[in-house]
């Protein structure tokens, strides 16, 4: 996973993304200080980019995926998964 990071050391936002047991992701732990909220997720086909996108969609007040069964997103052989995402403004802390 990659985040936009400028060389001018104005990284004032902390992005924190944690995923476990969703799709092909056993564990994803990403925490990075960035200067802008631009995130690019890239990988080969079949690596779980759509699962991550769907998890973000389900966080919205009105998800696009209204009929999604979250149990179908959990990794095969697992009973539950975990997804958390946070942004922290370090400029005022």
C-alpha positions as a printed Julia matrix, in Angstrom:
93×3 Matrix{Float64}:
   0.0     0.0     0.0
   1.27    3.48   -0.77
   0.49    6.98    0.46
   1.45   10.41   -0.87
   4.35   11.73    1.14
   6.08   14.99    0.26
   9.75   15.58    0.96
   9.02   18.97    2.57
   8.33   17.27    5.95
   4.78   18.67    6.27
   3.32   15.25    7.02
   0.59   16.28    9.41
  -2.0    13.51    8.89
  -1.72    9.97   10.18
  -3.59    7.32    8.19
  -4.18    4.04   10.02
  -5.73    1.05    8.21
  -6.09   -2.42    9.71
  -7.76   -5.39    8.01
  -7.87   -9.0     9.1
  -9.67  -12.01    7.66
 -11.46  -10.3     4.79
 -11.05  -11.79    1.33
  -7.44  -12.81    0.74
  -6.2   -10.52    3.55
  -5.07  -12.41    6.61
  -3.65   -9.18    8.06
  -3.0    -5.71    6.69
  -1.53   -3.12    9.03
  -0.78    0.24    7.45
   0.08    3.35    9.43
   1.77    6.28    7.75
   2.16   10.03    8.28
   1.21   11.86    5.1
   0.8    15.42    3.89
  -2.38   14.79    1.89
  -5.27   12.37    2.02
  -4.46   10.66   -1.26
  -4.19    6.9    -1.18
  -3.4     4.55   -4.0
  -3.92    0.83   -3.62
  -2.33   -1.22   -6.36
  -1.76   -4.94   -6.79
  -2.11   -7.72   -9.31
  -5.57   -9.0   -10.17
  -7.16  -11.17   -7.49
  -5.2    -9.67   -4.6
  -8.12   -8.04   -2.73
  -8.37   -4.44   -3.93
 -12.14   -4.77   -4.47
 -12.6    -6.21   -0.96
 -10.9    -3.13    0.52
 -13.06   -0.84   -1.63
 -16.22   -2.68   -0.54
 -15.25   -2.38    3.14
 -14.88    1.39    2.74
 -18.23    1.5     0.91
 -19.96   -0.27    3.81
 -18.75    2.5     6.17
 -20.79    5.12    4.31
 -24.2     6.29    5.58
 -25.76    5.07    2.33
 -23.59    2.24    0.98
 -23.75    1.46   -2.73
 -23.66   -2.23   -1.86
 -27.05   -2.38   -0.13
 -27.49   -6.13   -0.52
 -23.96   -7.13    0.47
 -23.73   -9.98    2.93
 -20.69   -9.13    5.01
 -20.31  -12.82    5.9
 -19.47  -13.44    2.23
 -16.54  -11.01    2.51
 -14.94  -12.82    5.46
 -12.02  -15.06    4.51
 -12.78  -18.71    3.81
 -12.53  -20.76    6.99
 -12.86  -17.74    9.3
 -15.82  -16.81   11.52
 -15.18  -13.08   11.67
 -13.06  -10.27   10.29
 -11.89   -6.87   11.48
 -11.66   -3.59    9.6
 -10.63   -0.25   11.06
  -9.6     3.02    9.48
  -8.71    6.31   11.09
  -7.25    9.67   10.13
  -5.64   11.91   12.7
  -4.71   15.57   12.21
  -1.33   15.9    13.89
  -1.13   19.61   13.17
  -3.36   20.5    16.13
  -2.2    17.85   18.58
